[in-house]
Amino acid sequence: MIECVAVETEFSWDTFVERYWDRSPVLFRSLSASPAPFAAEEVFRAAAHGSRSARTDGRMPPHVQFTVERVQRDEAGDLLPTGEDGAFDAYDARLAARLDGRRHALVINSFHTFDTALWSRERDFFAGLWDRVGLPLTGAITTLFHGTYEHSPVGVHKDRFATFMFGLRGRKRMRFWPRRPWDEPVSTKVDYADHRAESFTADVGPGDLLYWPADYYHVGESATAAPATSVNVGVPRQDHHAGYELESLIADLDPDRLTGRGSLDTLLRHHDAPATAPGPDADGLLPPTLPEGLATPVETLRAFSRPDRLTRRVTLVSLRRWTAEGFEPVPPAAPPRPLADTDILRTDRRARVVRAADGDGGSLCAANGHHTRTPLEQHELARLLRALSPAGAVPVAVLLDAVTPGAHREAARTLLEELESFGALHRGP
């Protein structure tokens, strides 16, 4: 018997967790009663921002995929959205002329890192889920899908993620199989016409939210000839292994190298730009050169023989993970700006500032997935953060009075400047 997707007309996390979480797909028609995490104009702004980082050689950014019909393009050219387009409608019109009406697909990974406001609204929405099921072991992922493609470029597949699909523009169709529909030893299938009879579908329009668990095979299809836009949020649920945690512990690797076309294992295999590393030790265990970005991680691994170093790294990663609130990598911090005593600061309603003692003295402090070290002791840092806690605005001079006079007063100013750069504080009247 072929399954079908349940349809709900009202959204609530209690209903969702009780009936559908890790159980079966469900389509929520319209999120108008709840603040949806994505708006079309905000999503376009993030898409244009994420497309700006085309390499100087003109190649496609590592977190972006663009296909025409079934051919993936490696050259960015004028295929990606720009700020000059202004909105998806203008971008679609430009592409239609550029591609002569051929079907195309734009996929942008790590999507929430390209717009802080979008990331903040996304965290607001999913906080209700984390309250009920806990934070994911590793960060949830966000991916933009846009275009007129016949079906998802990867074809029928299964992820280790439970997926939330938010419809923004146009109509899309998701096709599902509760188990793998083929016997061949392959993980994905682009040509799946022979298996359609065993599938069931759900059409998603603007304002709709579709969820499916990680154990369903699926493929996205265009429901009409017009372009469609959706944002998918994937929450890791299956096949978690220690390697994902190890990546976080040994080094702060470039997110593009982790979320685009590779991860730690590809860094180990592809080392076209070696960096100088410490020479071999007495046992000759270290080579004189290492792949780009691995000199520091290898030294970190060697330092793991010291429990204090390992404890500090675990604390630091934990602070960042808690304050990222489920979505990593996080948008980059802004450059710090000098604060005068007369400047007024207020806390961001969303940001949590979390602190911990640093084994080398002083404290570690994190907000919005970023961290810093300050020479302030825990009791001084606690007083400073308490002074920030009221809902109203507070002059910098008043905040500095919360710490011991002298050098630590300037350390507190530096910390406030860094917290503002993380987005945890805002200055204003």
N, C-alpha and C positions, 0 to 999 in steps of 0.2 A: 504494500500500500504506500503510495507516494505521500510524503508529508506536505504540510503547508505552513506558512509563516503566520503565527498569531498576530492579531492586530489589536492595539490598545489606543483609545482616543484620549486618555489622560496619562500624563507621565508622573511617576513618583519613584524614588529610589527604593522605598519599602516594597512596592509592588514588584519592581524589577528584580530585586535580590531574592525575594520570596519565590517568584514563579519562574524566572528565566536565567539568572546568573549561572553560568557553566552548565545549563540544561538544554536550552533550545532557542532558535532565533525568534525575534519579536520585532514588529514594526510599530513605532509610536507615531501616530499621525499628528503632526504639528506640535511644536514645543512652545506654542504661544503662551501657555500658562506658566512656563518656566523660562528664566533668562537663558536663551541659547548661547553657547560659547562662541559661535562664529557668525559673522555678518559678512555679506558679499564684498562690501567695500573694504573692510579690514583684511579679508582674505586676499583680495587683489593686491593691496599694498604689501602684504607679506610675500606674495608671489613675485612681485617686481623686485623687492629687496633681495629675495633668495636667488633671483636670476642675475643680479648685478655682478656676482663674483665669478663671471666667466673668466677663464684663464687668459693670460696675456697672449697665449698662442692661439686663442680663438676656440679652444676645445670646450666641450660642455662641462660645467661644474660637476664635481664628483657626486654631489647629492641630487643632481637633476638628471632625469631621463626624458628623452623626447623621441617618439617614433612617428614615422610617416608610413601609413598602412602598417606593414609588419617590420619595417626596417628601422633600426635604432640609429639615430644621428649622433655622431661624435663631435661635429662642428656646431657651435652655438649659432653663429651667423645672426640673422634677425628673427630667429624662431621663438625666442623667449619673450615674456611680457616685460614691458618697461614702464617707468613712471610716466613717460609721454603718452602712452596708451590711455592712462587715466582710469580705465575700468575694463571688465571682461568683454563688454559689448564691442568696444573699439578694437581690442586685441583680437577678438574672433573675426571681425570684419577684415582686419589686416592679414590674418593668417589665411582666411578663405581665398583672398586674392593671391597671396604668396604661394599657396599650395594647390591652387586650381581646384579646390573643393575636395582634395584627397583627405581621407580620414587620418586623424592624428591624435596623439596622446601626450600630455605633459604630466609628469610625475615629479613632485618635489618632496624629498625626504627631510627629516628633522625640521618639519615646517614651522613648529612653534618657536624655533630659535630666531626667526626673522622678524618678529613683531612682539614687543614686550606687552602691549595692551592685549593682543590676542592671547598670549601665553597666560596672562593674569586672569582673563575671563575663562579660559579653559580650566585653570586650577580651581576657580570658584565653582564651576559646574561639577567637576569630578570630586571635589571635597566630600560631597554627599555619599559617593560610592566608597571612598576610602574610609569614611566614618563607620561604614557597615562591614566592609570586608578587609580593611587594612591596606596600607601602601603596598604597591607591587615591589617584588624583590629587586628588580632593576626598573629603570624609568620606562613609563609608557611612551610610545612613539606616536608622532603625528605626521600624516602624509596627505599632500594635496593630489587629487586626481582631476584632470580637466581635459576636455576634448570631445571629439566625435568618433572615437575609436569603436570598432566593431565589438571588441572585447578587450579585457585587460591584457597588456603586452605579454605578461608572463603566462597567460592561459589559466587552466584549472589547476588549483594548488591548495595546499593546507598550510596555515601558519602556526607558529607556537603562541600566537596572540589571540585573545578574544577581541573582537572588533566592534567599534561603534562607528557607524557611517552617518554623517550629517549631510543631508541634501541641501544644496544652496541655490543652484540654478539648473534649469532643464530637468529632464527625467532620466534616471538610470535604473537598470535592472540588475539585480544580483541573482545568480543561479546557484543552487546549493545541492550537494549530495551528502547524506549523513555518513557515508563511508566511501572509500576510494572506488571510483567507478570503472577502473581498468586493472588488468592483470600484469601489464608490462612493468619491468623494473625501472620505472622512471618516476620522478617526483612531481613533474608538471606536464600538462598536455595543452598544446595550442589548438590542435584540431580535435574537437570533442563532439562533433555532430552525432556520432553513433551513440553517445551517452546521454543525449538530451532527454530521452523518454524516461530515464530514471531520476531526473532532477525535479526540483520545484523552485519557484521564483518569487521575488518580491520587487515591486516597482517603488522607487523612492523619488519623491518630489521635493520642491523647496520647503524647508521647515520640518521635514520628516527626519526621524532618527531610526535607523535600523541597527539591530545588534545580532551578532551570531557568535557562538562559542568557538573555541580554538579547534575543536575536533571535526568541524565541518569543512569538506572540500567546497570550493567556491570559485566563481569567476564573475567579474563585472562586465556588463554589456550596455551598449547604448539602447535606450528604449525608443528614441526618435532620431531623426537625422540632425537635429539641432545640437549644438555644444551643450555639455552638462558639466557641472562643477560640484564636487563633494570633498569633504575633509574626513579622513579616517583616523580614529584614535585606536591604537592597538595596545592592549594590556597583556603583558606576558603571563601565560598560564601553564604552558607545557614545556617539556624538554629543557628546563633550567639546569645549567651545570656550573660547576665552580669556576670555569673559565671566564664567565661574564663578571663574576665578582673579582677575579684576579686582575682583569683589565683595569678595574677601578682602583685596585689597591697598589699596583706597581707604578702607575704613572698617570699623569693627566694628558692623555693622547689627544691629538687633533680630532674633533668630532667628525670632520669630513672624512677622515681615514677610517672611522669606525662605522659611520652610518651611510656612507655613500657606496663604495664598491669594495669594501674590505673591512678587516678588523685586525686584531692583534696577530692572528695567524698569517694574514697577508703581509703585514709589516715584516714578519720574520722571513717570509719567502721573497718579497720584492724589496730589494735594497739597492736601487739604482743610484741613491745619493748617500753614500756612507759618510758617517761623521766620526771624527777622531774620538777615541775612547781611551780610558786608562790602559796602560800596557799590561801584559800578562803578569799574574802574581807569581809567587815562588813556585807554584805547581804548574804554571803555564796554562791555567784554565781559561784565561780571557784572551781573545784575539786582540790585535792592535787596533782594529777598526770594527765598527758595528753599523747596522742599518740606521738610517736617519731616525732620530727620536728614541733609539733604544739604549744609548749610553747611560742616560739617567735611570731608566727602569732597571737595567742590569745592576747598577750600583745599589738601587733601592732593594732589589731582591737579596743582594749580598748582605745589606744592612738588616734584613729580616731576622738574621741570627741574633740580633739584639732585641729583646722583648720590648724595651722602651720605645725603640723606633717603630716597631710594628704596632704597638698600642697607639702611638700618636697618629700614625697613618689611618688606622681604623677609625679613630675618633674624628679625624678631619673628614674622611669620606662620609661618615655617618651624619655629621653636622650638615654637610652640603646636601645629602640625600633628603634629610628631613625637611630642610628649608626649601628645596626644590619642589616639594609636595607632589611627587609622582611623575614629574615631567623633566627628563634630562635628555640631551644636554640643554643647558639653560641659555637664554639670550645673553650676549656679552655685556659686561659691566661698562658703564660710561667712564670716561676719564674723570678722576677726582678734580674738584674745583675748590679753591681756597675758601674757607669760611671765616668771616669776621665776627667779633663778639656781638655785633648788633643784628646779625642775620637771624631770621626766625625759622625754626624747623618744626615740622609736624610729621608724625609717623604715617606710613602708608597703611591703609586699613587692612591690606591683604598680607603684608610681609610679617613673618615671624623672625625675630632676632634670637638666635640660640648661642649659648656660650659654653665653654668647657675649659678646665685648667689645662695649661700647656706644660708638658713634662719638663721643659727647659726653663720654666719660670714664665710669668705672664699668663696670658689667656688666648684661646682661640675663639673667634667670633664669626658667625655665619648668618647670612640672610639671602633669600632668593637664589639659593644654590651656589653662592660665592662665599669665600672665606678670607679671613685675614688674621694676622697675629698681632697682638698689642701687648706692650709691657705692663698694662694695667693688671693689677691683681684681681682675683675674683670678686672680692668685696667692693673694690672701687668700680668695677664693671657693672656689678649688680646695682649700685647706687645710680650710676649713669643711666642705665636702662630703665630703672624705676622713674627717674626724672622725665624720661621720654614717654612714659606710658599714658599720661592723660590725653584725652581726645583733642584738646586744644593745642595751639602752637606755643612753642617755648623758645625764648632767646638763647642763642649759643652761650652767652655769658652765664646764664642761670645753669645750663647743663654742665659747664666747666666747673662751677662751684661745687658740684657733687663729688669731685675727685680731690685727692690730696694736692695742695699747691706745689708748684715747682715743675719739674720736667714732665710729670705725669699729666699735668694740665694740657700741655701741648700734645702729648700722646693721645689724650682724649679728643682733642680737636682733629687730629689726623684720623682717628677712628670714625668720628662723625662724618668726615669728608668721604671716607671709604664706604660707609653705610649708605650715604646719599648716592654714591656712584653705583651701588648695588641695587638702587631703587627702593630701599627700605625707608628712606627719609626723603622729604621734599621741603624745599625752602619756599617762602612766600610771605605775603602780608599776614 
